[in-house]
Amino acid sequence: MDTLVIFTVAAAWAAILAVIAWGAVTSWRRVMSSGDTLPIFGMLERRGLVIQRLERSPDTLYAAVRRCTMCRERTYCTDWLAGSVKGRAPACPNADYMDGASRA
């Protein structure tokens, strides 16, 4: 009976580690797949924000860049900034960050 419990726990941990590894690999592929400039820089420029001024708080800028890198709407956002997609601006996970930076 103890062997069955140990085997079950080991299998559960192996499954958890496999899911974590899969997530890390897919995230890495998403980050490395595109050599384009991240849309956050175009959005900041569009709002008149200067990146050098935002570098004063590197932790929040880093978090915003990370959110943009991992965003599923990155391609749509890039197309919208280029003008090839008409309509509303895409929902951006960095909207609050950019609003706060505009007020500062």
WOPEWO-V830924 format. One record per backbone hydrogen bond with DSSP energy under -0.5 kcal/mol. CO is the residue of the C=O (numbers start at 1). NH is the residue of the N-H. E is the energy in kcal/mol with one decimal. If there is no record, write none. Layout:
co=CO nh=NH e=E
co=CO nh=NH e=E
This chain:
co=1 nh=5 e=-1.9
co=2 nh=6 e=-2.5
co=3 nh=7 e=-2.6
co=4 nh=8 e=-2.3
co=5 nh=9 e=-2.6
co=6 nh=10 e=-2.5
co=7 nh=11 e=-2.4
co=8 nh=12 e=-2.2
co=9 nh=13 e=-2.4
co=10 nh=14 e=-2.3
co=11 nh=15 e=-2.2
co=12 nh=16 e=-2.3
co=13 nh=17 e=-2.6
co=14 nh=18 e=-2.2
co=15 nh=19 e=-2.1
co=16 nh=20 e=-2.2
co=17 nh=21 e=-2.6
co=18 nh=22 e=-2.5
co=19 nh=23 e=-2.4
co=20 nh=24 e=-2.3
co=21 nh=25 e=-2.5
co=22 nh=26 e=-2.5
co=23 nh=27 e=-2.2
co=24 nh=28 e=-2.4
co=25 nh=29 e=-2.5
co=26 nh=30 e=-2.1
co=27 nh=31 e=-2.3
co=28 nh=32 e=-2.5
co=29 nh=33 e=-1.6
co=30 nh=34 e=-0.5
co=38 nh=41 e=-1.2
co=38 nh=42 e=-0.7
co=39 nh=43 e=-2.6
co=40 nh=44 e=-2.6
co=41 nh=45 e=-2.1
co=42 nh=46 e=-2.4
co=43 nh=47 e=-1.5
co=44 nh=49 e=-2.8
co=45 nh=48 e=-1.4
co=50 nh=53 e=-0.7
co=50 nh=54 e=-1.5
co=51 nh=55 e=-1.4
co=53 nh=56 e=-1.0
co=54 nh=57 e=-1.6
co=55 nh=58 e=-0.6
co=57 nh=61 e=-1.8
co=58 nh=62 e=-2.8
co=59 nh=63 e=-2.1
co=60 nh=64 e=-2.1
co=61 nh=65 e=-2.5
co=62 nh=66 e=-2.5
co=63 nh=67 e=-2.4
co=64 nh=68 e=-2.2
co=65 nh=69 e=-2.5
co=66 nh=70 e=-2.0
co=67 nh=71 e=-0.6
co=68 nh=71 e=-0.7
co=71 nh=74 e=-0.9
co=73 nh=77 e=-2.8
co=74 nh=78 e=-2.4
co=75 nh=79 e=-2.4
co=76 nh=80 e=-2.6
co=77 nh=81 e=-2.5
co=78 nh=82 e=-1.8
co=79 nh=83 e=-0.8
co=79 nh=84 e=-1.7
co=79 nh=85 e=-0.9
co=80 nh=83 e=-0.7
co=92 nh=95 e=-1.5
co=94 nh=98 e=-2.6
co=95 nh=99 e=-2.5
co=96 nh=100 e=-2.4
co=97 nh=101 e=-2.2
co=98 nh=102 e=-2.0
co=99 nh=103 e=-1.6
co=100 nh=104 e=-1.3
